Amino acid sequence: MSSFQLLIQQLEYSPDAITSNSLSSLFRFITIGTTLKNDIILAEPSSAPINDPPSVLPPAIARFLGAGCAISPAQVSDAWTLLKDIIWTVLHRYLPLLLLIPNEPVPEAEHLLYPPSSYCLQPNCSCRAKGMMLNKAKQHYVILFTLASGPCTAKSVYLYCESCKIDYHYNYSVSEGERTYYENQPANIQVAEHVYMAKEVIELFKTAMDLAWTSATNCARLYNICLSHGKQAPASYGVKFEVYVDHVWDGYVISSLLEDCKNRKSSLTIPHTGEQRDRFTAAMIAKKSSHTALWL
């Protein structure tokens, strides 16, 4: 049964929902709830089944949904009871929270950057064997440079497996001082500690540099002047809404290395410690050596 058919069926069983909540509020509730699914999961006990929605929302999520949909706490509870199965099964397509709640105070982040899984990815993990989720988390606020919306506030979350001693970040995992990038990469790439770039932005820079011989400096200027939409970081934000030359180069290097590893069916592993400018040196040398060997 499709999500739409399930929604119609649920509304048939609970016709009062349409009188107490407008259809637009119901669909907004579904959209925001789907976007916040990872936050809801993170608030659950590690032993909770990830495939089943919780019967009660975390208080902070409930308040946020109430503000975003302009409904009372009681209506939030009723709507969750009615729609939780739909929210949990609908195909997740992320929408910026600022677009979802345009008339409300600015939320803590426009984008949420979570690791690809709520479980440890190690096949021999004892926690995974028990069906336990990763619920030890840390988060910090970052900037995401996008093509369509310019620079955006974002929240980056990483999860920790106490059994395997592995940190799971948005783009990679960290174990014993080494950073290993996931085989399947998400839509954005971390280019500095608090800076992420959409792949479309990186591809724009790579094309300009490769075909038009545009310098990294001018690529950064191009974005800051033409694509930033005049947006400024919130006063309390610790990072400026500005692309720097290092961001352009790091995006170019990381993206190229990931593409090369994908073509060679290998993983990109680099040191997690040390200076950012030095982390990718060995990987770049290995890439050059492998390509040189093909011509010998």
C-alpha positions as CSV (number, residue, x, y, z in Angstrom):
1,M,0.0,0.0,0.0
2,S,1.4,3.4,-0.9
3,S,1.9,6.2,1.6
4,F,-1.0,8.2,0.1
5,Q,-3.4,5.3,0.2
6,L,-2.4,4.7,3.9
7,L,-3.1,8.3,4.6
8,I,-6.5,8.2,3.1
9,Q,-7.3,5.0,5.0
10,Q,-6.1,6.6,8.3
11,L,-8.3,9.7,7.6
12,E,-11.3,7.5,6.9
13,Y,-10.8,5.9,10.4
14,S,-10.3,9.3,12.0
15,P,-12.5,11.8,10.2
16,D,-12.3,14.2,13.1
17,A,-8.7,14.9,12.2
18,I,-9.8,17.0,9.2
19,T,-12.0,19.2,11.3
20,S,-9.4,19.8,14.1
21,N,-6.4,20.1,11.7
22,S,-6.5,21.5,8.2
23,L,-5.2,19.3,5.4
24,S,-2.3,21.7,4.9
25,S,-1.3,21.3,8.6
26,L,-1.5,17.5,8.3
27,F,0.7,17.4,5.2
28,R,3.1,19.9,6.9
29,F,3.2,17.6,10.0
30,I,4.1,14.7,7.8
31,T,6.9,16.6,6.0
32,I,8.4,18.1,9.1
33,G,8.1,14.7,10.9
34,T,9.9,12.9,8.1
35,T,12.7,15.5,8.1
36,L,13.2,15.1,11.8
37,K,13.0,11.3,11.8
38,N,16.7,10.9,12.7
39,D,16.3,13.3,15.7
40,I,13.3,11.3,16.9
41,I,15.4,8.0,16.6
42,L,18.3,9.6,18.5
43,A,16.0,10.3,21.5
44,E,14.9,6.7,21.7
45,P,16.5,4.0,23.9
46,S,19.3,2.1,22.0
47,S,17.2,-1.1,22.2
48,A,14.2,0.5,20.6
49,P,13.3,-1.0,17.2
50,I,14.3,1.4,14.4
51,N,11.6,0.2,12.1
52,D,8.7,1.1,14.4
53,P,7.8,4.7,15.3
54,P,7.7,5.5,19.0
55,S,4.2,5.9,20.6
56,V,5.1,9.2,22.1
57,L,7.2,12.0,20.6
58,P,10.2,13.5,22.5
59,P,9.0,16.7,24.1
60,A,11.4,19.0,22.1
61,I,10.2,17.4,18.8
62,A,6.6,17.8,19.9
63,R,7.0,21.5,20.6
64,F,8.8,22.0,17.3
65,L,6.0,20.3,15.4
66,G,3.4,22.3,17.3
67,A,5.1,25.6,16.3
68,G,5.7,24.5,12.8
69,C,2.1,23.4,12.2
70,A,0.4,26.0,14.4
71,I,-1.4,23.3,16.4
72,S,-1.8,22.7,20.2
73,P,0.1,20.0,22.2
74,A,-3.0,17.9,22.3
75,Q,-3.3,18.1,18.5
76,V,0.3,17.2,18.1
77,S,-0.3,14.1,20.1
78,D,-3.4,13.2,18.1
79,A,-1.7,13.9,14.8
80,W,1.3,11.7,15.7
81,T,-1.0,8.9,16.7
82,L,-2.7,9.2,13.4
83,L,0.3,9.8,11.1
84,K,3.3,8.1,12.8
85,D,3.2,5.0,10.6
86,I,3.1,7.1,7.5
87,I,5.9,9.3,8.6
88,W,8.0,6.3,9.5
89,T,7.5,4.5,6.1
90,V,7.5,7.4,3.7
91,L,10.5,7.8,1.5
92,H,12.7,10.4,3.1
93,R,13.3,13.5,1.0
94,Y,15.0,16.2,3.0
95,L,13.6,19.8,2.9
96,P,15.2,22.7,4.7
97,L,13.4,23.5,7.9
98,L,13.3,27.2,7.1
99,L,11.2,26.4,4.0
100,L,8.9,24.3,6.1
101,I,8.4,26.9,8.8
102,P,8.7,30.3,7.1
103,N,6.7,32.3,9.6
104,E,8.3,30.9,12.8
105,P,11.5,31.9,14.6
106,V,14.6,30.6,12.8
107,P,15.1,27.0,13.9
108,E,18.5,25.8,15.2
109,A,19.5,24.6,11.8
110,E,18.2,24.6,8.2
111,H,19.9,21.2,7.4
112,L,20.5,18.1,9.5
113,L,23.6,16.1,8.6
114,Y,23.5,12.6,10.1
115,P,25.6,9.5,9.5
116,P,24.1,7.1,7.0
117,S,23.0,4.5,9.6
118,S,21.7,4.5,13.1
119,Y,23.6,1.2,13.7
120,C,27.3,0.3,13.9
121,L,28.4,-0.8,10.4
122,Q,30.9,-3.4,11.7
123,P,29.6,-6.9,11.0
124,N,31.0,-8.3,14.3
125,C,29.7,-5.5,16.5
126,S,28.2,-6.9,19.8
127,C,25.8,-3.9,20.0
128,R,24.6,-4.5,16.4
129,A,24.1,-8.2,17.2
130,K,21.7,-7.2,20.0
131,G,19.8,-4.8,17.7
132,M,21.0,-1.8,19.7
133,M,21.1,1.6,18.0
134,L,23.9,4.1,18.3
135,N,22.5,6.7,20.7
136,K,25.7,8.3,22.1
137,A,25.9,11.4,20.0
138,K,27.6,14.8,19.7
139,Q,26.6,17.6,17.5
140,H,27.9,21.0,16.4
141,Y,26.7,23.7,14.1
142,V,28.3,24.1,10.7
143,I,27.8,25.9,7.4
144,L,26.5,24.1,4.3
145,F,27.3,25.9,1.0
146,T,24.5,25.0,-1.5
147,L,24.0,26.0,-5.1
148,A,20.3,26.9,-5.0
149,S,20.0,28.4,-1.5
150,G,23.5,29.8,-0.9
151,P,25.1,29.3,2.5
152,C,22.9,27.6,5.1
153,T,23.0,26.9,8.7
154,A,23.3,23.1,9.5
155,K,23.7,20.7,12.3
156,S,26.3,18.0,12.0
157,V,25.8,14.9,14.2
158,Y,28.2,12.1,14.8
159,L,27.3,8.8,16.6
160,Y,29.7,6.7,18.7
161,C,29.8,2.9,19.0
162,E,31.1,2.1,22.5
163,S,31.6,-1.5,21.6
164,C,33.8,-1.0,18.6
165,K,35.2,2.5,19.6
166,I,34.2,4.0,16.2
167,D,32.8,7.4,15.5
168,Y,30.4,7.7,12.6
169,H,30.3,11.1,10.9
170,Y,28.3,12.3,7.9
171,N,30.9,11.4,5.3
172,Y,33.2,8.9,7.1
173,S,33.9,6.8,10.2
174,V,36.9,7.3,12.5
175,S,38.8,4.5,14.2
176,E,42.2,4.4,15.8
177,G,43.2,7.8,14.3
178,E,42.1,6.9,10.8
179,R,39.3,8.3,8.8
180,T,37.6,6.0,6.3
181,Y,35.1,7.5,3.8
182,Y,31.8,5.6,3.1
183,E,31.5,3.8,-0.2
184,N,28.2,5.6,-0.9
185,Q,28.6,9.3,-0.3
186,P,25.7,11.6,0.5
187,A,24.9,14.8,-1.4
188,N,27.4,17.0,0.6
189,I,31.1,16.8,1.4
190,Q,32.9,18.1,4.5
191,V,35.7,20.4,3.3
192,A,36.7,21.8,6.7
193,E,35.9,21.2,10.4
194,H,32.8,23.3,10.3
195,V,32.2,23.6,6.6
196,Y,30.3,21.4,4.1
197,M,29.7,21.9,0.4
198,A,27.0,20.4,-1.8
199,K,28.5,18.3,-4.6
200,E,26.9,20.6,-7.2
201,V,29.0,23.5,-5.8
202,I,32.2,21.4,-5.9
203,E,31.5,20.3,-9.5
204,L,30.9,23.9,-10.5
205,F,34.4,24.8,-9.1
206,K,36.0,21.8,-10.7
207,T,34.5,22.6,-14.1
208,A,35.6,26.3,-13.9
209,M,39.1,25.3,-12.9
210,D,39.5,22.5,-15.4
211,L,37.9,24.1,-18.5
212,A,38.2,27.9,-17.9
213,W,41.4,27.9,-15.9
214,T,39.6,29.8,-13.2
215,S,41.8,30.1,-10.0
216,A,40.6,28.8,-6.7
217,T,40.6,32.4,-5.5
218,N,38.2,33.5,-8.2
219,C,36.0,30.4,-7.6
220,A,35.6,31.5,-4.0
221,R,34.9,35.1,-5.2
222,L,32.3,33.8,-7.7
223,Y,30.4,32.0,-5.0
224,N,30.6,34.8,-2.4
225,I,29.5,37.5,-4.9
226,C,27.0,35.7,-7.2
227,L,25.7,32.6,-5.3
228,S,25.5,33.7,-1.6
229,H,22.2,35.5,-2.1
230,G,23.6,38.2,0.3
231,K,23.0,35.9,3.2
232,Q,24.8,36.6,6.5
233,A,25.4,34.1,9.3
234,P,23.3,34.5,12.5
235,A,25.0,36.8,15.0
236,S,25.7,33.9,17.4
237,Y,27.2,31.7,14.7
238,G,30.9,31.0,15.0
239,V,31.6,30.6,11.3
240,K,31.2,33.1,8.5
241,F,29.0,32.6,5.4
242,E,32.0,32.9,3.2
243,V,33.8,30.4,0.9
244,Y,37.6,30.6,1.3
245,V,40.3,29.4,-1.1
246,D,41.1,26.4,1.1
247,H,37.5,25.3,0.9
248,V,37.6,25.3,-2.9
249,W,40.9,23.3,-3.0
250,D,39.8,20.8,-0.4
251,G,36.5,20.2,-2.1
252,Y,38.3,19.6,-5.4
253,V,40.8,17.2,-3.8
254,I,38.4,15.2,-1.7
255,S,35.8,14.9,-4.5
256,S,38.5,13.7,-7.0
257,L,39.9,11.2,-4.5
258,L,36.5,9.8,-3.8
259,E,35.7,9.4,-7.5
260,D,39.0,7.7,-8.1
261,C,38.4,5.2,-5.2
262,K,34.9,4.5,-6.5
263,N,36.3,3.7,-10.0
264,R,39.0,1.4,-8.5
265,K,36.4,-0.1,-6.0
266,S,38.5,0.8,-3.0
267,S,38.0,2.9,0.1
268,L,39.6,6.3,0.9
269,T,41.4,6.2,4.2
270,I,43.4,9.1,5.5
271,P,44.7,10.3,8.9
272,H,42.1,11.9,11.1
273,T,44.7,13.8,13.1
274,G,47.1,16.6,12.0
275,E,46.5,19.5,9.7
276,Q,43.8,19.5,7.1
277,R,46.3,20.4,4.4
278,D,48.5,17.3,5.1
279,R,45.8,14.7,5.5
280,F,45.3,13.9,1.8
281,T,48.9,14.1,0.7
282,A,49.6,10.3,0.8
283,A,46.3,9.6,-0.9
284,M,47.1,12.0,-3.7
285,I,50.5,10.4,-4.2
286,A,49.0,7.0,-4.3
287,K,46.4,8.1,-6.8
288,K,49.1,9.6,-9.1
289,S,51.2,6.4,-8.8
290,S,48.3,4.2,-9.7
291,H,47.5,6.2,-12.7
292,T,51.2,6.3,-13.8
293,A,51.4,2.6,-13.5
294,L,48.5,2.2,-16.0
295,W,50.6,3.8,-18.7
296,L,53.7,1.7,-18.1
